[in-house]
Each structure stands twice: as C-alpha cells, then as structure tokens.
C-alpha cells in the first residue's frame, strides 16, 4: 500500500506526544481488525457444529418470526 505523501508530511509535523497518540490509535485499529477476523473465523468454524441444532423440523416455526 502506498502512503500518501501528504499523510507522511502531516505525521512528520506532529509533536512527540501526538505521535504517541497516533501510534496508539493505529495499534487500536490493528487489534480491532484482528479481533474481528478472529470472531469471523470462530463463527465459521462453529457453523457446522451448530447446523444440526439450528436447522431442525421442531424449530422451523421460529424461522417465520
């Protein structure tokens, strides 16, 4: 990915304190993305296990709600 030069210039102009805030925010975004990927992977991994529980004739009436 190419980082726009304007973004790099803005980052270079920040104080050390603000740079630390930017780095913390970036770390937060990265961790949130990883967490989302983990949740999606867990959901996909468990889908087959729960299919028998969720898809059964006795519970078909709830599908119409």
C-alpha positions in Angstrom: 0.0 0.0 0.0 1.3 3.4 -0.9 1.0 6.0 1.9 0.1 9.4 0.5 3.0 11.9 0.8 0.6 14.4 2.5 -0.1 12.0 5.3 3.6 11.4 5.9 4.2 15.2 6.0 1.4 15.6 8.5 2.8 12.9 10.7 6.3 14.4 10.5 4.9 17.7 11.7 3.4 16.3 14.9 5.0 16.6 18.3 6.4 13.5 20.1 3.3 13.4 22.3 0.9 13.5 19.3 3.0 10.8 17.5 2.5 8.6 20.5 -1.3 9.1 20.3 -1.3 8.4 16.6 0.7 5.2 17.2 -1.7 4.1 20.0 -4.7 4.7 17.6 -3.1 2.7 14.9 -2.4 -0.1 17.3 -6.1 0.0 18.4 -7.3 -0.2 14.7 -5.0 -3.1 14.0 -6.1 -5.0 17.2 -9.8 -4.3 16.3 -9.3 -5.8 12.8 -7.6 -8.9 14.2 -10.3 -9.3 16.8 -13.0 -9.1 14.0 -11.1 -11.7 11.9 -10.9 -14.0 14.9 -14.7 -13.6 15.6 -15.5 -14.4 12.0 -13.2 -17.4 11.9 -14.7 -18.8 15.1 -18.2 -18.3 13.7 -17.2 -20.2 10.5 -15.5 -22.9 12.5 -18.6 -23.5 14.7 -21.2 -23.2 11.9 -21.2 -26.9 11.0 -21.4 -27.9 14.7 -24.5 -25.7 15.3 -26.2 -26.5 12.0 -27.8 -29.6 13.4 -29.1 -27.7 16.4 -30.3 -24.7 14.5 -31.8 -26.5 11.5 -34.3 -29.0 12.7 -38.0 -29.5 12.0 -39.1 -28.8 15.5 -37.7 -25.2 15.3 -39.0 -24.4 11.8 -41.8 -22.4 13.2 -39.3 -19.9 14.6 -37.8 -19.3 11.1 -41.0 -17.4 10.2 -40.7 -14.9 13.0 
